Amino acid sequence: MSFLTEDKENIAPLYGKADIEFVKGEGSYLFDSKGDKYLDFVAGIAVNALGHQNAGIKSAITEQLNCFNHISNLYPNYPQIELAKKLREVTGFDKVFFCNSGAEANEGCIKFARKFFSKQGENRQKIVTFVNSFHGRTYATLSATGQPALREGFGDMPAHFVHVKWNDVEALKKEVDGETCAIMFESLAAEGGVMTISAEMVAAVNELQQKFGCLVINDEVQAGTGRLGTFLGFEKYGLKPDLVSMAKGIGGGLPLGAVLLRQKIADQLKAGDHGTTFGGNPIACAAGLAVVNQVTADGFLAQVNARSEQLKAGLAKLVEKFSFAKEVRGEGLILGVALDESVPVGNVVAAAKEEKLMVLSAKGNVLRLLPPLNVSAGECDEALAKLEKALAAVAK
């Protein structure tokens, strides 16, 4: 019986899964039960920031396993403390709250933002987000997400979320006023179509933040931990967020999320305002520290940017060659190719799989590439060659 058959018999039908049986990963590659080798440019949807079987992560996990797996947040947790100290050092934020996922991190940001104003006697609840954004699947983060189809059938959503068009400065300025709690957005809207933020939008966010005193929530779940070539994506653009959500790559394959807070927000919180049983698990935090130490090591982010430029140049050549490939999108190692609607992106994903290259899609018929951050130049050339064959197969 195949993995997929057993999956369908036992697992809730909430994912469209490929008929493939992966049994091992190593570096930038995955291996299936037949022994075939696939170049992994999905990386667990940006989770495997350092690829598979990273020695530093494995060592950190093993060392912590020899101490304890879990003690709860009723007691100080040394791996949690060490990771928080490193994140504060690297980012300049004042406090860290740990959780398990990106949705939980964004949920924390929403709660902390509203609590901040409530404690000061202001009933600010409106949070402005963007069309095609993706912030998670809990009720509050689903309400924040600018994709109505994802909310269908789940009843009434939490109120006071407003969505404006991505990079529409005038629409943003019309919505933000003295009653606004926060502006919430991704540094790069990966799921929404690999959309980058414009210089005009950056200027507008900074202006509105200063003018109305609203908070800025920056969703770094996919764009953070070095993926845009800076440790946090907003650093590329000159934004000044008050709250930052992190997850995916920070755990190096383990479930870990975090909220970075400015001191003025932390000052409005007290014990019991928020919490989590598993958040900041010692093993996950040990892995997280190994990830952050590697990503912030001298020269690492320069290599991320070098591989980004290599892939962008190669993708641009493919856009020139294939008429249905319209444009290259993205920054760092979140890259995409927008396709003509006549060629469904799913066909390209399937054709790439036949070439032993794993890629994925994004909203708006966009092909998305999320290689490990430590991908080599040779592996990038291999991916481009495989993608060219896949596009040629689809073009026939």
Residue pairs with C-beta under 8 A, 6 or more apart in sequence:
2 19
2 21
3 20
3 21
3 33
4 17
4 18
4 19
4 21
7 17
18 353
20 32
20 353
21 32
21 33
21 34
22 30
22 31
22 32
22 33
22 38
23 31
23 32
23 33
24 30
24 31
24 52
25 31
25 40
25 48
25 51
25 52
25 53
26 51
26 52
26 53
27 51
27 52
27 53
27 372
28 39
28 40
28 51
28 52
28 371
28 372
28 374
28 375
28 376
28 379
29 37
29 38
29 39
29 40
29 52
30 37
30 38
30 40
30 52
30 358
31 37
31 38
32 38
36 356
37 356
38 353
38 356
38 357
38 358
39 356
39 357
39 358
39 379
39 382
39 383
39 386
40 48
40 51
40 52
40 358
40 371
40 372
41 357
41 358
41 359
41 369
41 370
41 371
41 383
42 358
42 359
42 360
42 370
43 49
43 51
43 370
43 371
43 372
44 248
44 253
45 222
45 248
45 360
45 370
46 190
46 222
46 227
46 248
46 249
46 334
46 370
47 248
47 249
47 251
47 252
47 253
48 249
48 252
48 253
48 372
49 225
49 226
49 227
49 248
49 249
49 250
49 252
49 291
49 295
49 372
49 373
50 56
50 57
50 252
50 291
50 294
50 295
50 372
50 373
50 374
51 372
51 374
51 375
52 253
54 252
54 290
54 294
56 290
56 293
56 294
57 252
57 253
57 287
57 290
57 291
59 290
60 286
60 287
60 289
60 290
61 254
61 283
61 286
61 287
63 286
64 79
64 282
64 283
64 286
65 283
67 282
68 282
69 281
69 282
69 283
70 278
70 281
70 282
70 283
71 77
71 282
72 277
73 275
73 276
73 277
73 279
73 280
77 280
77 282
77 285
78 282
79 282
79 283
79 285
79 286
79 289
80 98
80 280
80 282
80 285
82 285
82 289
83 96
83 98
83 285
83 286
83 288
83 289
83 292
84 95
84 96
84 98
86 289
86 292
86 293
86 296
87 93
87 96
87 258
87 260
87 292
88 94
88 95
88 96
90 231
90 292
90 296
91 231
91 232
91 244
91 260
93 244
93 260
93 261
93 262
94 261
94 262
94 263
94 266
95 260
95 261
95 263
95 265
95 266
96 258
96 259
96 260
96 261
97 108
97 112
97 258
97 259
97 261
97 274
97 279
98 256
98 257
98 258
98 276
98 279
98 280
98 285
99 105
99 108
99 247
99 257
99 258
99 259
99 276
99 279
99 280
100 255
100 256
100 257
100 276
100 278
100 279
100 281
100 284
101 136
101 247
101 255
101 257
102 135
102 136
102 219
102 221
102 222
102 245
102 246
102 247
102 248
102 257
103 135
103 136
103 137
103 138
103 141
104 136
104 138
104 247
104 257
104 276
104 279
105 221
105 245
105 246
105 247
105 257
105 258
105 259
106 135
106 136
106 140
106 141
106 144
106 184
106 217
106 219
106 221
106 245
107 136
107 138
107 140
107 141
108 245
108 259
108 274
109 182
109 184
109 217
109 219
109 243
109 244
109 245
109 259
110 127
110 140
110 141
110 144
110 182
110 184
110 217
111 140
111 273
111 274
112 243
112 259
112 261
112 265
112 268
112 269
112 274
113 127
113 181
113 182
113 215
113 217
113 242
113 243
113 265
114 124
114 125
114 181
115 268
115 269
115 273
116 215
116 264
116 265
116 268
117 123
117 124
117 181
119 268
120 268
124 179
124 180
124 181
124 214
125 159
125 160
125 181
126 160
126 161
126 162
126 175
126 179
126 180
126 181
127 144
127 160
127 161
127 162
127 180
127 181
127 182
127 183
127 184
127 217
128 162
128 163
128 164
128 172
128 175
128 176
128 180
128 182
128 183
128 184
129 135
129 144
129 145
129 146
129 161
129 162
129 163
129 164
129 183
129 184
129 185
130 146
130 163
130 164
130 165
130 166
130 185
130 189
130 192
131 146
131 163
131 164
131 165
131 166
131 192
132 146
132 147
132 166
132 189
132 191
132 192
132 193
132 195
132 363
132 364
133 144
133 145
133 146
133 147
133 163
133 166
133 184
133 185
133 186
133 189
133 192
133 219
134 145
134 147
134 186
134 189
134 190
134 191
134 192
135 141
135 142
135 144
135 145
135 184
135 186
135 219
135 221
136 142
136 144
136 145
137 150
139 154
139 157
139 158
140 158
142 150
142 151
142 154
142 157
143 151
143 157
143 158
143 159
143 161
144 161
144 184
145 151
146 163
146 192
147 192
147 363
151 157
160 181
162 175
164 171
164 172
164 174
164 175
165 171
166 189
166 192
166 195
166 197
166 201
167 195
167 197
167 198
167 200
167 201
169 198
169 200
169 201
169 204
172 183
172 201
172 204
172 205
172 208
173 204
173 208
176 183
176 208
176 212
176 214
177 212
178 212
178 213
180 208
180 212
180 214
181 214
181 215
182 214
182 215
182 216
182 217
182 242
182 243
183 205
183 208
183 209
183 214
183 215
183 216
183 217
184 216
184 217
184 219
185 197
185 205
185 217
185 218
185 219
186 192
186 218
186 219
186 220
186 221
186 222
186 223
186 233
187 197
187 218
187 219
187 220
187 223
187 224
187 228
187 232
187 233
187 234
187 236
187 237
187 239
188 194
188 195
188 196
188 197
188 222
188 223
188 228
188 233
188 330
188 331
188 332
188 334
189 195
190 222
190 223
190 330
190 334
190 362
190 368
190 370
191 222
191 362
191 363
192 362
192 363
192 364
193 329
193 336
193 338
193 362
193 363
193 364
193 366
194 329
194 330
194 334
194 335
194 336
194 338
194 362
194 366
194 368
195 329
196 329
196 330
196 331
197 237
199 237
202 237
202 238
202 239
205 216
205 239
206 238
206 239
206 240
208 214
209 215
209 216
209 240
215 242
215 243
215 265
216 239
216 240
216 241
216 242
216 243
217 241
217 242
217 243
217 244
217 245
218 232
218 233
218 234
218 239
218 241
218 243
218 244
218 245
219 245
220 232
220 233
220 234
220 244
220 245
220 246
221 245
221 246
221 247
221 248
221 257
222 248
222 334
223 232
223 233
223 332
223 334
224 231
224 232
224 233
224 244
224 246
224 248
224 249
224 250
225 231
225 246
225 248
225 249
225 250
225 291
225 292
225 295
225 373
226 249
226 295
226 296
226 300
226 301
226 304
226 332
226 373
227 233
227 249
227 304
227 332
227 333
227 334
227 370
227 373
228 236
228 331
228 332
228 333
228 334
229 236
229 301
229 304
229 305
229 308
229 331
229 332
229 333
230 236
230 301
230 332
231 295
231 296
231 301
232 244
232 246
233 331
233 332
234 241
234 244
236 331
242 261
242 262
242 264
242 265
243 259
243 260
243 261
243 262
243 265
244 259
244 260
245 257
245 258
245 259
246 257
246 258
246 259
246 260
247 256
247 257
247 258
249 291
249 373
250 256
250 257
250 258
250 288
250 291
250 292
251 257
251 284
251 287
251 288
251 291
252 287
252 288
252 290
252 291
253 287
254 281
254 283
254 284
254 287
254 288
255 278
255 281
255 284
256 280
256 281
256 284
256 285
256 287
256 288
257 279
258 288
294 300
294 374
295 301
295 373
300 373
300 374
303 374
304 332
304 333
304 373
305 332
306 377
307 333
307 371
307 375
307 376
307 377
307 380
308 331
308 332
308 333
308 335
310 377
310 380
310 381
311 333
311 335
311 369
311 371
311 380
311 383
311 384
312 328
312 330
312 335
314 380
314 381
314 384
315 328
315 335
315 337
315 384
315 387
316 328
318 325
318 337
318 384
318 387
318 388
318 391
319 325
319 326
319 327
319 328
319 337
321 388
321 391
322 391
322 392
322 395
323 340
324 339
324 340
324 342
324 343
324 394
324 395
325 337
325 338
325 339
325 340
325 391
326 337
326 338
326 339
326 340
327 337
327 338
328 335
328 336
328 337
329 335
329 336
329 337
329 338
329 366
330 336
333 369
333 370
333 371
333 373
333 375
334 368
334 369
334 370
335 368
335 369
336 362
336 366
336 367
336 368
336 369
337 366
337 367
338 364
338 365
338 366
339 345
339 348
339 365
339 366
339 367
340 365
341 365
343 365
343 394
343 395
344 365
345 361
345 362
345 365
345 366
345 367
346 361
347 394
348 359
348 367
348 390
348 391
348 394
349 359
349 360
349 361
349 367
351 389
351 390
351 391
351 393
351 394
352 358
352 359
352 386
352 387
352 390
354 390
354 393
355 386
355 387
355 389
355 390
355 393
356 386
357 383
357 386
357 387
357 390
359 367
359 368
359 369
359 387
360 367
360 368
360 370
361 367
361 368
362 368
369 383
371 379
371 380
371 383
